[in-house]
Amino acid sequence: MTTTAPSEYTRTVFTEKAPERKKPPRADLLRAALDYAAGGWPVFPCKPGGKEPLTRRGHLDASTNPQQITAWWNRHPEANIGVPTGERTSLLVLDVDHPAGLDAEYGELPATRTHGTGSGGMHLLYRYPAGENIRNSAGKLAPGLDVRAEGGYIIAPPSATTRPYEVLDDVPLAEPPEWLLALLRRPQRPASGDPGGRARLSDVSSDVEGPPIPDGQRDDTLFHIGCKLRGEGHDEPAILDALDRVNRARCAPPLPDEQVRIKARQAARYPKGATTPKASAETLEALDAVERLIREPEGWKGNAWKSPYSALVVLVKEARRHGTITEAGVEVRISVRRLALEMATSKETARKALNRLYEAGIAARVAGGGSGRQAGRIALRAKLAHSSTGARPPRSVPTLRAPYSSPRLRWSRPVFESGARVDTIRRLGKTAERTVDLLETRKGWTEVRDLADDLGIGRPRDFRRRTLGRLEASAVVECSGDSVRLRPDWLAALDRRRVEDLEVEDLERDRKKFAEESRRYATKLEAGKLWRIGMTAAEIAAELDIGTEDVRRLLNLTAPVVLEVVPDPEPVEADGFISELEPEGDPITEEVDVDILIALDDYLDIHPHRRREAPSWLANYLWSEELVDGKPTPDEVARALDMLPERAA
């Protein structure tokens, strides 16, 4: 089968320098999609400027129906074009930076249809061999060489990401050489013994003359360089400057600037001069018992436990660095603000998650000394009070003290324009977060059924279609037969997805907001001290360099009054710990579980008249039909309904 792309997209010159990204005309995208379909390739819309499918089932929804395709692109006129690979389309695609390494070792690759990709690489399109079961793979044949086959898809010209996709060689599909098929038939294994198959790190020196850092090692190497610099006492701007120079000089190819900033920020979270855990061996051993609770499938069933799980992972990681053994358990100190940032949630959600852990007996507030700072301590304890009676013992796992390298993932959220909701950002969500954690604890590979069992999910098929499907489409995991593994560059892929889903943007927004709250609270404490020694609002304003009305607002004064001077109590510094936080409203949008959102959207798409049902009825239906993992609350369903568009009954 040969598909001829529209002539204006063919025979373009392929240069090493990436041109400025230019969006293709809307009509060209629709016309190209219809041309592919007419040639026998089903297509489906993907996110403009990205690769994420815009349909519920991704490449499984691909169609050759002109009416369906036209409807998709009328709804998303700037959508990129996705084309499934494998036996369905007779496409076997090599995603390669340059095929010279394969040519030299095995023999010449036959000329075939070739596309230039948005990252500057190439897609070599071959005819899929009938009767074979070739799966997607990353780096299996050679570094920087991926395979797209059964269960995969590609972005087709004239779509655009970093740069436009182009047809470089418009010739018929060639048959893949036998030596290539022999390589693809080999059993797939991770690239190394490290979790997720990550290769060994390159030299962690910040010297720009150091050895090259290949794809698959860039994120980890830059992070370790940043940690080394932090241990030497450097602050975040200096770390970012050094990482930026190393990235441009040694990474092949260089990471996007945003990812470099993420690595610098992650390294700068550690205290200066202390980039390794400070906790004693005794503390780490006690934490092992707590970590076993994280692996216990019976303990974390249901949507209500997804945020508490995130909170416990954050607390365990913090305790590994700074925890201490006491009679109450392993004690750790962390502010609600910082906990919320690390969990990727709002402060209110972080507070509720902590309360859940307290009620379950996994954590406890530690009081003592009467100081606000001491009241911010939390003790972790190995007790799973919320586990069901008669639950089976925890599954044995191969790795304790897992690194939990993945950042915590955010819930989906709506997009508003002029006060009206116009769209919903469907993120990977908390189930995907725990899925990645469990894969990392299992050396990056496991059976799909075992993974679903560990997550307390009763229907592995739905789990594979939903959660693993989203992770596979984001190039975080790779499914092959009944198994699933983390891809070698899974952390970089996850960071890219977080950038695309505006998670990094929301993190920066929250970081700035929480910093302003801390500054405002410190100012309020200082203003209170000055007020108690007899200074007027005007004098306090002059002392703190703020407005008089700001002073009145901070001290809740409605009119100038004179208060009796009282002795100054023991000073309390603004250190941002839990006891000092006021239960104020949080403007961050309430989180919505992406699994509930998708299940509800699928159900209402078939039964739109059911939207009039009460949220409690819909919650019971989703649970009874096993469309979600655990029974959602009516509030969770109501929030999901608010994000979904109205449908004609």
N, C-alpha and C positions, 0 to 999 in steps of 0.2 A: 504493500500500500504506500502510495506517495502522495503527500499533501503539498500543494504549491501555495505558499503564502502570497499575499498581495504583493505586486511587483515593487511597490515603493519601499518594502521592507527587506528586499533581497539584495545580495551582492554588495553589502556595505563594507567599508574598510575597517578592519579590526586593529586598533592601536593599543599600546600598553597603557597610555594615559587615559584615565577614566574621564569621559566628557561630562559636562555639566548635565545633571539629570533633567530630562525634558519629557513632560507627560505627552503620550501619544494622543492625538485627537480622539474624542469619544467615539465618533462614527467609525474610525479606523479599528478600534478595539472590537466593536460589535461586528463589523464586516469580517475581521480576521477570525473571530470566534465562529461565525456562520460558515466561513470557508473551511475551517478545520472540520466542522461537523459534516459538511457536504462531502469531504474526502474520507469520512469514516472514523474520525477521531472524536469521541465524545468530549465535551468541555464543561467546565463549571467555573463560576466567578470566585476570585480570590481578592483579598483586601488590597485596595489601591496602594501602590508603593510597597507592598509586602507579599507574603506567600500564604497567609492564613486563609483557609476556605471561608467563604461567606454563606455556605449552605450548611445545614445541620449535620449531614453525614459526610461532608468533605467530598473526596473524589468518588465516593459511592453514589453520589447524586448526579454525576456527570451525565450529560444527555447529548444526543444528536438531533433532538426535536427543535426545529427552528422557532416555533412559538415559545417554547420554554426558554430557549437561549435569549430570544428577544426580550422576554419578560424580565429575565435576570439583569440584562444590561440596561434596560429602561429603569430598573430600580437602582442599579449600581453602575452608572454610565462610565465611571473611571476604573472599574474593577479590572485587575489583571486576569489573564486567561490561564486556567489550570487544565492540564491534560493528563489523565491517568496513564500509568505505565503497566507493563505486564501483558498477559495473554489477551486481555480484553481489547487492547488497542494494537497488539503485536509490536509493542515498543520495549526495547531494552536500551537504557540510556546510561552512558558513562559521563559522570559529572567530574571534570578533570581540569586542573590548572594548566597542564601541558602534557601530552601523551609521550614525550620523548623518552622518559624513563622506561615505560613499558616497551616501546619500540626497540630500545637497545637490548633489553633482557630477553624478550620473548619473540620478537619479530614485528614486522610492520603491520599496523592496523589498516584495514581496507578503508578506502574513501567512502564516506557515507554522508547523509544529511547532518549538518553541523550548525548549532546555534551558539552565538555569543551570549553569555549570561550577565545578569545584573551586577555580579561581583567581579567581572573581568575574566572569568574562566570560560569553559566551553562545555556544551552538551553534544556528545557524539551519539546519534540516534541509530540503533541497529534493529533488525527484525528480531522479535522475540522468538526463541526456538520453541516450536510446538511440543507439548508434553513435558516440558521442564517445569521445575518449581524453584525458580530463582527469586530470592528475596532481596529487599533493600539491604545495603551494607555501607559502612563508612570506613575508609582506610584499610579495607581487607586486602585489596590488590597491591596498593602502594600508598604512601603518605599523600594526602591531598586528593585522593581519588575515591569518589563515592559511586555507588551503583543504584539506579532506580529501576525496579522491576515490579514483581507482585506486591500489591499493597502500597505502592508509591505513586507519585505524580511529579510533573515538572511544570514550571512556568514557561509559557510559550510566547514568542514574538507576536505583536509589538509591545508586550507588557514592559513595565519598567520598575526597578527597585532603586538601587544606588545609581544605576545607569540603565539605558534601554537594552532589552533583549533583541537580538538581531539574527537574521538568517545569514550565516557566513558561507555555507556551501549548500546550494539547493539541488541536490542530486537524490536519486532513489535510495531507499533504505538498503544497506548492505547486510549480508549474513555475517554474524559474529564469527571470528576465527575459532577453530577448535581449541587452540591453546587457551583462549579467553574463557570459553565455556568450562574447560577443565578446572581453571582457577576458581570460577564462580561456584562450581559444584563442591568445593572443599567445605567441610564443616566450619561454621563461623565460631570464632572464639575471640574474647577480648584481646586487644593488642598487647597487653602485658598482664602481670599478676596484680596490678593495682586495682582498687575499686573502680568499676566503670571502664576498665581497660585503658586508663590513662597512661600515656608513656612516661618514662622517667623525666624528671625536670631537667631543663638545661641549666647551665651555670647561673646561679642567682646573684652574680656580681652586677652592680649597676654600671659597669664600664661599657661604654657604647662600642668599644672594640672587641667585646666578648663574642662568643660563638653565636651563630644564628639560632633563633627560637622558632621551631617549626609549628605549623598549624596543629592544634591538639594539645600543645604545651603552653601556649601564649598566656592564657588566663592565670594558670597556676604559677607559672614562672614570674610574671609581673607582680602577682600578689605576694609571693615570697620575697621578691626584691623589695617591695614596699614595706613588708614586715621587718626586714633586716634594717632598712633605713629608719623605721620607727624605733627599733631597738637602740639605734645610735643617737636617738634624741631629736630627729627631724620632725617638723610639723607637716600638716597635710599639703600646703602649697609647695613645699620643697620636695615632698614625695611625688606629687603629681608632676612637677617639672622633670624630675629624674626619670620617672616611668615614661613620660612622653618622649624623652630623648631615646631611651632604650627601645621603646616601641617602634619609633621611626627608623632606628639604625639596625635593629636586630630581628624584629618579628617579621616572619615571612608567611603571608602578607601582614602588614600592620593592622592592629585592631582599630575599630572605630574610636574616635576621641571619647565618646560617652562611656564606652566600656573601660577605657583607661582611667577615667575619672572615678568610676565605680570601684576599681581595684585600689586606687589611692585612698578613697574614703574608707573602704573596709580595713585597710592596714592602719589608718590613722585612728581607728576606734580603740586600739590597744593603748595602754599607758606608755608613756615614753620610757624607753629602756627596759620594757618588759613585754616582749612579744611571745613569750612561751607561758604555759600555765604555771601559776604560782602555787596551786593547791598541792598539799602533801600527798604522799602515796596512800596514807590512811584515808584521806578525804576522797581521793579518786576511787579507792576500793569501796567506800560507802556509797558513792555515787553509782557504782555498777548496779547496786540493787534498785536504785531509782530508775536507772536507764532500762532495766528489764521491764519496768512498767510501761515504758514507751513502746516496747515491742508486743505487749499483751493485747491480742485482738479483742478479747471480750471486754476490755476496759474502755475502749474508745469508740464503741458503736454509737451511731446516731449523730445527727447534725449538731446537736448541742455540745458535743465534745471536740469539735474540730478546732475551735479557738483555744480551749484549755490545753489541747495537745501542743499547739504552737507555743503557748506560754511555757509549758513544761520543758520543751526543747530549748527555748531561750534561757530559762533558769539553769538548766543543766550545763549548758555551754558557759554561762557566766560563773557557775560554781566551780567548774574545772579550772578556771583562772584564779578566782579569788575566794572560793568557798573555804569554810573552816568547820571542823567537827565540834559540836557542842552536845549537851544532853538532849536538846530538842531535835537534833538531826544535823544535816549539812546546811549551814547558814550562808545566805547570800544577800547582798544589799543591792537593790536596783529601784529606780524611780518608776512610777507609772508611765511617765512620759517616755522614758527610754524603753521600757518594756513594750509599749505600744508601737514605737518605731521599729523595734526588732521583730515584733510579731506581724508587722504590716497591717495593723488594725487601728481603729480609733481608741482613744483613752477609755471611753465607756466600755467598749468590748474587752479591753485589757483588764479593767476592774472586774467585769463579770467573770472573765476566765479565771482570775485569781480566786474569786469567791467560790467558784466551782471546785477548784483544787483544794481550798480550805475545807469545804463541806465534805469532800471525798476523803480527807485525811492524808492526801499526798503532800500537801504543804500546810504550813501553819504560820500565823503571825507571831513574831517574837517581841514581847514587850520587855521593858526593863530600863531602870535608870531615869525614867521620866523625861528623857530627851527626845525631841522630835526625830532626831537622826536614828536613835536606837529603835524607835517604833517602826522604822522602815525596813527592818530586817525580816527575812523570810527563811523558814526552815523547811528543807525538803526531806520527806520521809518515805520509806518503801512500804506504802500501804495503799491498797486499791479498794477503797471502801465501796465504790460504786459498781464493782464487778458483780455480775449476776451470780446467784446461788448455784453451786454445782458446776461452775464454769471449768473448762479443762485447764490444766496448768499451762503456763507460758510455753510457747514453742521454743525449742532450742535454736539459737542463732549462732552463726559462725563468728560474728565480730561484735564485741562490746567496745565501748568508748569510740563509737563511730564518729567521724568528723562532723557530720551534718553540714556538709559544705554548702548545700543549697540555701539560698536566702528564703525567708518565709514569703509565701505568695499571698497576694491580695484577693479579696472577693470581687466579684463583678460589680460594676456600678453604672448608673444611668448617666447619660450625657444631656445636659440642658442647654437650651438656647432661648434667650429672652424669657426665662422662667418656665418654659415648656420643655418636657422631655422629648428628645428627637431620636435618641438611639440608646443602646446599651453596650458597654464594653464587656464582652464575655471573656473573662480571664480564665487561666488554668484552674485556679482555685485551691482550696485547702485539701481536697482529696488528692489532687495531683501532687501537692507539697509532701504529703505523707507517703505517697507512692514512691517518689524519688528518694526520700529518706530510707525507706525499707530496702529499696534496690541497692543503695549505697552500703547498707549494713550487710548485704548478702553478696559482697564482692562485685556488685554491678550486674548480676545475672540471676534469674530464677524462673520457675515455671509460672505461667499466668494464673493457674488455679491456686497455687500456693500463695501467690501474692494477694489474690482476692480473698483467700481465707484469712491471711494475716490482717487484712483490712476489715474483716467482718462482713464482707460482701457475699451474698448468697448466689449471685448469678454472674459467673465469670464472663459469660458472653457479653452481657451489657457493660460490664466493667471494661472489657477490651475495646468495645465500640466507643464508649464515652471517654473515660479518663485516659486510657492508653492511646486511643485514637487522637485525642488532642495533643498529647505529649509526642506521639510519633509525627504528627503533622508539623510540630514545632522543632523536629530534629533532635529532641531530647532523648528519646528511647527508640529502640528498633525491635519490632516484633518479628519473630521467625518461627513458624509452626506454632507450637504450644508454649514457647518460651519468650521472654522479653529481657532485654539488656539495656543498660545505659550506653549511649554512644560515646566514643572517645572524647568528643568535644562537647559533652552534654551541658557542662556548666556555662560555656560560652553561648550555646544555643538558648539556654534558659535566660541568660542575661539579655540576649537579643529580643526574646519574646517579651520580657518585662519592659524593655524600652518601647516596643511596638504597642503594648497594652497600656502605656502611660503609667505603669507602676513606679518607674523611677521618677517620673515627674511628680506623682503624688507623694512619693517619699520625700522629695525635696520640699514640697509644699508643707508637709507635716513637720519636717525638721525646722523650717523657718518659723512656723506657727508656734511650735513648742518652745523654741528659743525665745520668742517674743513673750510667751507666757511666763517663762522663768525670769526674764528681765523685769516684766511688770510686777511679778510677785516680790522680787527682791526690792524693787522701788517702794512697793507698798509697805514692806517690813521696815525699811529705813524711814519712810514718812511717819509710820506709827511711833517709832522710837523718838523722833524729833517732836512729834505732837505731845508725847507724854512728858517731855521736859519743858513744855510751856511755849514752844514756838508757834506762831500763827501760820495760817495756810499760806499767806504771802511770803513769809520768811522761809517756810519749807520749800516753796516753789523756787525761790532764789537759790537756796542751798543745793537742791537736787537738779537745778537747771530744767525744770518743767513748768507748765502753766499752772496758775492758781486753780483753775477749774479741774485740771488733772488731779491735783491734790485732793480737792473736795470729792471727786469721784472715787479715788482710791480709798479714802477714809469714810465714804458714805455720809458726807456732810451735805446738808441741804441749804444751810445758811451759816454765816460766821457765828460761832459760839465760842465761849470760853469754858474750858474744862478744868477741873481741879487737878493740880499737878500731883501725880502719884509716884511712888518709888518705881524705878525702872526694874522690871523683873530680869531674871537671868536671860541674857541675849540669846536669840535663836537665829542662826545664820540661814540664809536661803541656799540650801544645798540641793533642792529639788527632790527630796525623798518623799515617800508616800504620805507621811503624816502631815506634810505641809501643803498638800494639794487640795484645792477647793473643789467640791463637786459641782463644777460649772458645766453649762451646756456645751456640747461638742458639735461644731458646724459640719463635721465630716459626714457625708452621706452614710446611712445605715448599710451595712454589708449584706449582700445577698449571695447565698450558696449557688454556684454556677450549676450544680447538678439538679437542684430544685428548679432553677430557672429553665434549663433545657427540657427537663421532663414535663414541666407544666406547659411550656411552649409547644412541645410535640403533641401533648394531649389536647390542648385547646385548638390546635391547628386542625385536628380531626373532628373535635366536638366544640365548636365555637360557642354554642348556646350554653355550655356549662360554665362560662365565665360569670354568669349571674349567681352561681352557687356560692354559699358562704365559704370563707377560707378554711374553716374547720372541716367542712365536707370534702373540699378538695384535698386537704392534708390527709384525711383518712383514706381517700381513694388512691392517692399516689402511694401511700404506705401499703394498703391492702393488695394492690396490684404489683407490689415490689418494683415500682418505677424509680424509687430513690432508696438510698441506703439509710435505713432508720426512719422513724416517723417524724416528719417535720412539724413544727408548731404552726398554729394558725397565723401568728405574726410573721413567720418566715414566708409562708405562702402569700400573705397580703403584700409583703414588700416585693416579692417576685411579680405579683400581678401588676403592681404599680409600674414595673419596668417593661411590661409587655404591651404591644400595641393593641388597640381595639380591633376586633374582627367582626365582619358581618355574619350574623347568625344564620 
